[in-house]
Every structure is written in structure tokens, then in C-alpha cells.
Amino acid sequence: MPAKRSPARRPTMKDIARRAGVSESAVSFALNGRPGVSEVTRERVRRVAEQLGWRPSTAARQLSGEGAATVGLVVARPADTLGVDSFFLQLISGIQEVLAERHLGLLFQVVEDVDAECAAYRRWWAEHRVDGVLVVDPRTDDPRPGLLDELGLPAVVIGGVPEARRPGLSTVWADDAGAMAAVVDQLYALGHRRIAHIAGLPGLAHTERRIRTLRAEAERRGLTEVRSVTTDYSDAQGAAVTRRVLAQDTAPTALVYDNDVMAVAGVTAATELGFSVPADVSVVAWEDSALCRMVRPWLSALSRDTVGFGRTAARELTALLDGGPTRTVQVPVPRLIERESTGAARGGVTDGTDGSATRFSTAGPPGGTVSS
């Protein structure tokens, strides 16, 4: 049997001190940016450390109170919906780019609900596991900002929360309301008067903003057949809601989906019911991705630099870790890319223009109730 190899020994500060010809305390001062050594000595120590491949010990950093060199990200969504969600994959890619530049790790966890997410923050804080966190999916009634402020844990909220609920936190946000208004403007110009919004999870701040904007745009134009239906973002619910709304006597002529996965499932469901896209019904996806160009017809979609969104959020967090102030940063509004899935409404613009009182309804997942 071959002999078991011993693991390679990691270089220590003592090794650096011996090679550089200085004391271990001088090495500590130099590598931690503390006064007590000359710039010439500091540069020599850093050069030797690089040659030896020395890296600071995370455990030692924690014991000395210098931090964990790790940031946290918790997602409270159904785990089976994340694997196909292009938004999160791209967002994490952007986050990781910035963290890698700073040699910071990412501690990622998927949990069932916000209560479990709050418990994770408390545990990480007590165990000194992370130096800060990135918070996604802000809620309309969100306990997380207050908790993080209470713990003193630096945080950046991705997606934005109301001003009153941002104590001590930075925010990176996109104008969902402006994006939804642009979609309605274009569909209205194409003659669509009956629009169904296949929305994401209820209670999320961006879901509610999109629903409110669609309602406001409908009221402004006097449209009587506009509605939103909330889902869990999955292809199964996207298809089920599509079948349900298209089975109505006054079926919508345009469908707006809150992600690309539901939009693709919706096109399939509509086709199975005998609807032609876009001749009978137009389709718009909120998140543009390769999926939108892998179906026929290609899907019109709202496009944004999601990787850049992640980079911006990570940079704001590292700035907080460096002692910078909290900030609110807005990224560019998603822009509508028109492809083959949107076209003129069948029958022109006669529906819903008689000036009657507007009815806007919001429904829950398949099987839920509808409120007018």
C-alpha cells in the first residue's frame, strides 16, 4: 500500500518573519496595516508573504475580532423553483465576481420562510460566521431590516424596501413600477384592452409594486378587464394560471409573466388550448434569458443587466464593511425588448373603452379566490 501523504504545511507569520529578517510582531503590523513599522519593512514583509503563498486564517481573524472574511445570502423561496430561475443565477454570478476580487467567501442558504431566514441571521451573528449579508426579496411587511439593524450586522437590501423600514441599511433597487408602465404602454398601443398579469409570490415588495402599477395604468385608461394572479414562480403554476384565465369567456389578449420560466410554460399551455401566439394572445416575460429565445415564437421580454445588479449590491456591501455610509442606489430601469410573441390585438381597440367603471382583480394561486 502506498504511504499516505501528509498535507502540505501552510506558511505562517513565523516563516515570513524568518525569511524577511524581522520579528513576528513586525510581520503582524505590516500585514494588518497597523503603525509600528516603516514602509520599506511593510513592503518587504508583503512581498515575502506573497512569495510564500501566505493567506490570513479565517479562524484567527474571528478570534482577533477582525471578521470572518465571509458574507451571507439567505433565500426564503421554494428550493425547487431556484434551479431554473435565471435571475438568481445571474445575480449570484455578479455578487461572486466582486467577492472574489476581495477574497471574500459567500455563505449561501435556502430556507422555507422569513422566520427561518431571521433565525439564520441570529445564528450567524452569534457565531461570527459572516461580516455582513445581502438581503433579497424585500417584503411589504418585513421584519428583517429591523432585526439586522438591532444586531448591527451590515446589510444591503436588493430590490428596495420602504424608507421607514431601512434603518442603517443600504439599498440597491430597480424601478419595477416604471418597467410595468412601459409594458402596459406598449400593449395598449398594440390594441390590447384585456391584460392578465401572472405575478410572482404575494407579499413581495416588487410583486405588490407591479400589481399596483398595473392597476393604476388600467384605471388611467379606463380598462375593465385587467387582473393580476399571484403564483410561486414555478412553471407548473404558470401553466395552470394560463389555462384558467384563457378558459374564461372574455379571455385576455395579452399575458405578462413575472419570470421567463412561467412565460415559456404559459406559451405551451396556450398553444395546447388552441391559442396562437401572438395572433390570439400576446406574451411578455419579465426576465429576459436564453429561455426566451429557445421557444417559438421568441418571447418579448424585459431585459436588464442582472449580473451588474449583483455586482452593484456586492460593492455596496464591501463599502459598508470598509466603514462607508449607507446608501440607496438605483440601477437602470429594465427595458422592453420586443420579439415575435407580441403583436396587434385581434379585433382592434374596441374592448374596454366605453368609459365604464374600472374593475381590477387580484387572485391567488390556482384554486384561490378572486376579489374585485
Order of alpha helices (4+ residues) and beta strands (2+ residues): alpha-alpha-alpha-alpha-beta-alpha-alpha-beta-alpha-beta-alpha-beta-beta-alpha-beta-alpha-beta-alpha-beta-alpha-beta-beta-alpha-beta-beta-beta-beta
